[in-house]
Amino acid sequence: MAERVAEQAVQQGAHTVRARHEFRGVRTTEHFFTVPLNHWASGGEEAPGTAETITVFAREFVSAEHSEEDAARLPWLLYLQGGPGGRGTRTTSLSGWMKAAARSFRILMLDQRGTGLSTPADRNTLPLRGDAAAQAVYLTHFRADSIVADAELIRKILGSEPWTVLGQSFGGFCALTYLSFAPEGLSEVLITGGLAPLEGPAERVYRATFQRVAERNAEYFAWYPEDRKLVTRIARHLESTDERLPSGERLTTERFQMVGSFLGGNARVDALHTLLEDAFVPSQDGERLADAFLEQVYGLVSRASNPLYAVLHESIYGQGQATDWAAWRVRAEFPEFQPDVAEPLLTGEMVYPWYFKQDPALVPLQEVAELLAAKQDWKPLYDVPRLNANTVPVAAAVYRDDIYVDFQLSMETAAAVRGLQAWTTGDFHHDGIGEDGEGIFNRLLGMARGKN
């Protein structure tokens, strides 16, 4: 059934272009594709063409240095964003890796299903599906396997030859899924900070990453020793004082700990210091947290802009068993992250069940998240034997101190993908592509093409 739907979509050109623009040396085209919600729907009683569909948006970027005729002959590069739940990068100029790629590619920036201008999935739209159980079933179609099936259908609709894929973070996970199930659509794969563990429970991921986050805390507080006292001071203040975020809910200590997301970056880690230094101001009621500080913290701890990140986060590791709030359970093994210890550490990207009680954007999705956490029959996301026999050129940047994608687990995966070339470096953290995107892109492309 899925093949019939896909074939019909290609034949009918389930694809519209709604706008084209040119600015600052770049031409953009806005593409909207109609794709099956379930690419693997069994035939059942459905007639061809009647399966439910959703919309997937992608923006094409082409350097204005190429004429329109020459640009039309360039090969495609598909960029898969980090996440889950992250929309394609919005940019108004070609810089970093995009500047490098646009010299020889047409770039397709995908809004992965459920994000951006693709059919949205959030607290407003999901209740249209029905009750929590129906919403949870719907969201099972929003993992890497479905994203890859979208991408492969889009490639065929565009009439592209096998294309180049660049996957950052979760986008790299998706690239491994692509290599597993549709390698015929790939000419080469570049991965930055995104070699997913191919097997094993989610717990092994969090045991590794909690340790890395603890080490990164120690490194940060060695650089900024005054911030060790300040973080503790804020934590104790939040225990005794009702501080409200701009959206109205109380800021708790455990939610404040989420500002540790800064620890995963090269330059962002230093920006954490400038965030913290503005924390307190005097008031008639005594010391309070500054409005400017609370505004910045809100932007870091709210999932209003990417709810799928929280809802689907642990499911990206789900293969044949329930994840069952793995990060929350593993955190008990690392008491230094408890909010009420003498000197609490800042946390990383882990998702906990209390998110869905404290974040207004997630509260309506609490039951849905519980159902997904309990789901046991997740389909495989990788075909390990096929990866062992891979023939597609693959080059990956693996960051030794990455707090989000563990180095050792990444190297296990690198060894399991035949022909994968891994560039290991301690010069960058998880956001390396944002620090030196042009250099990293050129190096990986050269490696994939045997030039480095």
ABEGO torsion letter per residue (X at the ends): XAAAAAAAAAAAGBBBBABBBBBGGBBBBBBBBBBBABAABBAEABBBGABBBBBBBBBBBBBAABBAAAAAABBBBBBBBBOBGBBBBBBABBBEAAAAAAAABBBBBBBBBGBEABBBBBAAAAAAAEBAAAAAAAAAAABAAAAAAAAAAAAAAAGBBBBBBBBBEAAAAAAAAAAAABAAABABBBBBGABBBABEBAAAAAAAAAAAAAAAAAAAAAABAAAAAAAAAAAAAAAABBBBBAAGBBBBAAAAAAAAAAAABAAAAAAAAAAAAAABBBBAAEBBBBAAAAAAAAAAABAAABAAAAAAAAAAABBGBBAGGAAAAAAAABAAABAABABBBBBBABBBAAAAAABAAAAAAAAAAAAAAABAABBBABBAAAAAABABBBBBBBBAABAABBAAAAAAAAAABBGBBBBBBAABBAAAAAABAAAAAAAAAAAAAGAX
